[in-house]
Amino acid sequence: MIVIVLIALIAVYLFVLIRPAARQPKDARLLCDYAHRGLHDGNAPENSLAAFEAACRAGVGIELDVQLSRDGEVMVFHDYTLTRMTGLERRLSELDAAELESLRLHGTEETIPRFSQVLERVGGRVPLLVELKGENTDASLCPKVAELLANYGGAYCIESFNPMLLARMKKLLPGTFRGLLYTNVCREKKPSPLNALLTAMALNGLARPDFIAYDQKDRRSLPVRICTKLYRAPSFVWTIRTTADREEARRLGEHSIFEGEAAKFAVRD
């Protein structure tokens, strides 16, 4: 009896809980490498218009992060707090868009851009990989991002660590190429029932991601292998920082999300 129950649980996990959609994108340009938060350096900070312009000029895809300001504007910024990039010890969600736009990034003249500004600046010149930020089940970011992307003429795909946000975007933009960002959450944070489910990708049944974007430390983990080998979901890997890692990703058929030394290598290509 116990054996039967175990077999049933394994079957549910394999064929229901972890199973991705594993679709190929309608636009093949999306299966490319992406500059992590744009092509950034000392003069062009991460997630700035200057970094995105540099990526466009180099002809490489752009990975970027979006979250909501206090007044509900979609802003392009990675951290939930402003300290590292601006020196202000506040959360991004505590300030209105106009206040955020007045802050300078890493002492440069660059400011925190609105997502609408980025879409206008890029203008379809290179593909976009848009990460939806979200620490809980609040999906209020999704309809605002969906509205902006629905009116955008360029190639884009979306990703998130949060399966609930992907599930919401699946309804709002059903044809969009969607990916689950993956890391071993129990290792990176702390063990808990929810983190165990996330680490096992046991919420894929809700999100049905088309591709998996995993931490390179986890490329040989069981959930990643099931999704990318058994179900053949496209593989994206982050964050690639050296030419050796970039070459290894290419050999393995992975699409890199890169920065640093690897960015110079990619631009040369």
Secondary structure by P-SEA (a helix, b strand, c coil): caaaaaaaaaaaaacccccccccccccccccbbbccccccccccccccaaaaaaaaaabbbbbbbbbbcccccbbbbcccccccccccccccccccaaaaaaccccccccccccaaaaaaaaccccccbbbbbbccccaaaaaaaaaaaaaccccbbbbcccaaaaaaaaaaccccbbbbbcccccccccccaaaaaaaacccccccccccccccccccccaaaaaacccccccccccccccaaaaaaaaaabbbbbccaaaaaaaaac
